[in-house]
Amino acid sequence: MKKIGIVMGSDSDMPVVSKAIDILKQFEVPYEVHIYSAHRTPAEAKEFSEKARENGNFFKNIFLKKA
């Protein structure tokens, strides 16, 4: 099953990301959330991105940036 993969750099991004999660829940869109930092956890971030499609994650150039 396809799902939206939400990746943020740290848990401090959750207040912004939670707004997107609320909308996904409202429309019953499957999703999963991960915290991967290119600086602190580069191997995990790389592995997630390499295996995203086979794990059912869908990305379409959607970026949320914490101001």
Summary of the structure (lengths in Angstrom):
residues: 67
radius of gyration: 11.9
end to end distance: 32.4
largest distance: 33.2
contacts: 142
relative contact order: 0.28
helix: 39%
strand: 19%
